[in-house]
Amino acid sequence: MYPPELVKPMQAELENSGFKSLHSALEVDEALKKEGTTLVVVNSVCGCAAGTCRPGAVASLQSGKVPTNLVTVFAGVDAEATGKVREHMIPFPPSSPAIALFKDGVLVHMLERHHIEGRSAEVIASNLAGAYEEFC
């Protein structure tokens, strides 16, 4: 587990862009039960989260269509919430960072760490914008 003071700025980067931080399994289940589309960012302290995942997720919100709901969990901090989100992401193996789009509670688009690592924030934003166009 990471100290709260270490991750607070990393959480704030998404929260300041409209994402709600989830800290429990119940919060995750409630968020994914909502009608419409829900973007979930599994946040992390790693460099690819800072350099491309968070900036890409935020930049993707500038596209024409966007998800109805924006939520995030923090791997290594929100263990219960992260575990619950990962259950909803099956059959994909656990990875962080990761970004998933759900529509009416069903996983419809997934970016695993290997889709994020080594790619630019612009590429991630474009990928997500394409998913929003299709599902939102």
WOLINWO-V192522 format. One line per field, one symbol per residue. phi: phi as a letter, one per 40 degrees, with the letter a starting at -180 (. if undefined). psi: psi as a letter, one per 30 degrees, with the letter a starting at -180 (. if undefined). burial: b if it has 24 or more other C-alpha atoms within 12 Angstrom, else e. A space follows every 10 residues. Layout:
BEGIN
phi->???
psi->???
burial->???
END
This chain:
BEGIN
phi->.ccdcccdcc ccdcccbhcc cbbbccccdc cccccgbbcb bccacccccc cbcccccccc cccdbbccbb babbcgbcdc ccccdccccd cccdaacabb bbbfgbcbaa bcdccccgbc dcccccdcdc ccccbc
psi->kkkefefeee eeeeefggkk kkfleeeeee effkkakkkk kjllflefee eedeeeeeef fflekllekk lkljkfeiee eeeeeeeffk gklkkkllkk kkjhfkkfkk jleffekgll eeeeeeeeee eeeef.
burial->eeeeeebeeb bbbbbebebb bbbeeeebbe bbeeebbbbb bbbbbbebbb bbbbbbbbbb beeeebbbbb bbbbbbbbee bbbbbbebbe eeebbbbbbb bbbebbbbbb bbbebbbebe bbebbbbbbe bbeebb
END
